[in-house]
Amino acid sequence: MKRNHQGKFLIICLYVDDLLYTGSSAEMLAKFKEAIFNEFEMTDYGLMSYFLGIEVKQQKDRIFISQKKYMNEILEKFKMSNYNLMNTPIATGMKLSREGIETL
């Protein structure tokens, strides 16, 4: 992480051969991107959509993350992808304990 004297920041995440970066300053992002591309042979895939098993959907005012793809892979693995959905079989406001179900 890098922070300048104005409080603007740049965050860099490196995992094996994947590099993510974000920050609060378009200028800092552009300078970092230029420097890293001058130093290394890289490909820019644009906005992040999938990273380390997490799907990322970015909109103008929010970011939504999920593991839907991972969940679907598990259902496929155990041949459960065609099962019907069902609500959680416990009432809301209940707490499981060793003694049984308690009301909160």
N, C-alpha and C positions, 0 to 999 in steps of 0.2 A: 504494500500500500504506500502511496505517495500523497502527501498533502502539501499544497503551496501556502504562501504567506496570506493568501486571501481565504483560506479554509476550503478551497476546492480540492477534490481528491480524485485519485486514479487507483483502481483496484485491479490487480492482475492475478489470475488463477491459472496455474500450469499443472496439468495432469498428464504424465507420460509425454504424448506428442500433441495434446490438445491445449490450446491457449485461449482463455476467455479474458476479456477486459471490459471494465465499465467505469464510469466516473460521473462527476457532476459538471465537468467542463468539456465542451466540444473541442476547444483548443488543445487541452491536454490529451484528449483521446486521439486527435489528428496527429499531434507530434509523436506520441507513442507508436501509433500505427506506422508512420513514416520511418521512424528509427528502427523498428523491429523488421520491417520489410526490407530495409537497406542492409541489415545485418544477416538475415536468414532467408532462405528460399521458403516461401509460405504461400498458402491459399486462403483467401478470405471467403468464408461461406455465408457472410451476412449475419443477420440476427440469429441468436441461438434458438433452436427449436427442440433439440434433444441432447442431453448431456448426462453421462453416467447413470443411465436408466431413468432419468427424469425428463418428462416431456414439458416443454415450456411454450406457452402461447402468449405472445406479447401484443398488447393493444395500446392505444394512445395513453390511456390513463390507468392501466393496470397490467399486472403479469399474473398468469394462472399457471400453476405447476401441478402435475399429476404423475402417477405411475400406471396409467391406463394400459399402455402397451405391455408393461411387465405383468400386470394382472391378467391380461388376455393370454400371454405366453404360459403362465402357470395353469390357467383353465384349460388351455390346449394340451399341455403336458399330461394332465390328469384326466383328460377326455371329459371335461365338464363344461365345455364352451356352449353346448346346446341345452343346458339346464335352464329352467325357468327361474327368474329372479324372485326373491322372497324378502320381505321385510325382516329386520332383526327380530328374533323370537323372544325378546324381553321387553317389558314395558319401560318407558322412559321414567327417569326419576327413581330407579331401583339400583341398589348396590349389592354386588355379589360378595359374600364373605364366607369364611369357614363354617359359620353357624347357619348359613342359608341366605335367603334374599332379605334385604332390609329396605325399608322405605326411607328415602332421603328427606 
